[in-house]
């Protein structure tokens, strides 16, 4: 019998993942564009159908938010009592993970996947509770709004001008066995809001003026549709790999995102994640450790560590390479990994600073490496300029100031020589040259230093 061709064999990695998933519980996410589209209601309706089929279903946690329709759907379902937690003089209720594990149902309902648990809980986030339930072989239904997906966090903030603090890593959504989009047109959702079916009247009026505007809802709906389409496409590809179905597989596209200690690096990571998903590409986060790394402040080091953690949460491979030139190391690394696209954060340096010292983006484009360079936009809060912009560029090493003193001394010597050879009414203009040189090479403060020396 002829041997199977290599491309006709099931992928070993895909088969291994399939075997591992068999031992775990199944996770279904009800995804919505905004609160009030009916995620929880649909989850409860589906649970009732499963109950009628003879499946053992319990409610781990469901938030009704005062909605009568949702509360009515709880009738007939077994609800696991929540545990109480004392926190700063308040009594909070959280899902009782241990009680659910002891009860061992076939299916448990867990609302609001992005919820942050009270201090003292076993896991800081509810999605980690869900991961433990899945690892125990229990199926989970959960709900999630698109604004809580980590890679879309900055996009939603730009659309709504509200940054959501509670997020779920993309890997949780990607690993779900099923994602069902609960879709509702903006007009229908606004009508529900006006009828008091989403928030109480006062809250509804405030929401209509801000978050629930027709433009915001349309943009959020498009985000949810796109994210679901990407998930369906990945499911199709996984199925084809597991069953050795021949297809036009991508040739291993890779996206590199460049990390730095700046506040815009997190946005660059999220933008790179979206590009990688759109291209079905591998995501690599690269940090080039130059001599400047030793001079980073504690704030900058902490910000860099947070950015690296974010990249890991979004499924990126994080790589650190030492080097003298950031651009040269990026190009060399991209060639070694056969990457064709690089994402960098928008520089917060002034245009004047970039003209004097160069720009990573410009140097990458001029390098002739064939890389496609994508510049991630800065968040609104990071775009404002102020005193810190020029303070950040002030040299803190003695080199520029020593150079200024030497050029001033040289200008003095030249001035004395000119004064002896040529009779001029005023030779002070010779001191303009060192001031201009200091400004061009090192910025405002060194040029002021040279000016002070010139008049001394």
Helices and strands as residue ranges (DSSP letters): G 6-8, H 12-23, E 27-32, H 39-52, E 57-61, H 68-73, E 78-79, E 83-87, E 90-94, H 97-103, E 107-110, H 126-135, E 139-145, G 146-148, G 150-152, H 153-160, H 170-175, E 178-182, H 186-194, H 201-209, H 214-242, E 254-258, H 265-279, E 282-289, G 291-295, H 298-313, E 317-322, H 326-336, E 341-345, H 351-357, H 360-366, E 372-376, H 380-383, H 387-392, H 399-421, H 430-442, H 444-455
